[in-house]
Amino acid sequence: MSKIELVRPLVVLDLETTGTDPATDRIVEIAAMRLEPDGRRLLRCRRLNPRRPIPAEATAVHGIRDEDVRDAPTFRQIARSLLEFLEGADLAGFNIRRFDLPILEREFRDCGMDLGLAGRRVIDAMTIFHRMEPRDLGAAVRFYLGREHDGAHGAEADVEAAWQVLQAQVERYPELPRRSDALGEWCAPPRASEATVDREGKFVRREGRIVFAFGKYQGRPLDEVAREEPEYLEWILRSDFPEDARDLVARALGRVPGEAAPAPGQST
C-alpha cells in the first residue's frame, strides 16, 4: 500500500546517459513507472541509440556499450509515445530536478515537443534526502530500506529504488506532506532565502551557507563539496570561471584567493 496519497498520476523516472552535461549529453536508457491514484502502475523501460559513441567513463557507470544500443530506437522515434505516457502526470525520481529533467526536456525540445514542466509538480527524493540525510541513492537505500542497492545505475532498478525510498521517507518523517501535490511543493527549491554571492550567480547563500547554483553539485553547500570532492573545486580554479567565484572556491579549499591551482596530478 502506498504511503503517498496521489492526487493525480505520478511518473517516477530515471535516465542513463552518455555523460553528465544536461546541455549536450544523450539518453541511452530510460525507465518510467506510472502510478495512478487508484493504485494501478505501469512500468516502461528501454534502451535508446544516442547516435553518438558512448564514452568509456559513462559505460563504467551504467554498463551500456555502443553495441548494446546499436539496433535500439532513437529518442525521436519514441518521443511521441513517451510524451503520451507522461500526459497529465507529475514527475518523481532521484536527482531528477537537476539532471534527468533538464536532459529529458532538451531531448523533447530537439524533437519540436514540449515536456510541459511548468504544468507538473516535481518530487525529488534527493531533495528530501539531502535536506534530511545528505547522501546518494545507494546510501539512501541502505539508510531507509536497510539493504544494498543491487542493480545500481540500471534505470529500472534505480526507478524502483527511488520510489521505495520516497515512500520510506514519507513514513519516517511525519512532518513531510502525504499528498503528492504538497510533497512536490515541499521539494521545490527555496527562493526567498537565497541571495547571489558572486557577480554571475554561480553561488548563492542559502540558510547561512554558500551553495552551488550550477552544475552537477547544484544545491550542495560549497564547504561540503570542498570536503568530499575537492578535485572538482581544483578543476574550477583551473578553468575560466569569474575571479570572484574562484576566490570563493579558493577560500573553501583553505587557499589564498588568487593563488594558482596545482596542475592535474600535482599534490596540494
Secondary structure, DSSP 8 states (H G I E B T S, - for coil): --SSB-SS-EEEEEEEESSS-TTT--EEEEEEEEE-TTS-EEEEEEE---SS---HHHHHHH---HHHHTTS--HHHHHHHHHHHHTT-EEEESSIIIIIHHHHHHHHHHTT----GGGS-EEEHHHHHHHHS---HHHHIIIIISS--TTTT-HHHHHHHHHHHHHHHHHH-TTS-SBHHHHHHHHS---TT-EE-STT-SEEEETTEEEE-SSTTTTSBHHHHHHH-HHHHHHHHHSS--HHHHHHHHHHTT--TT-----TT---
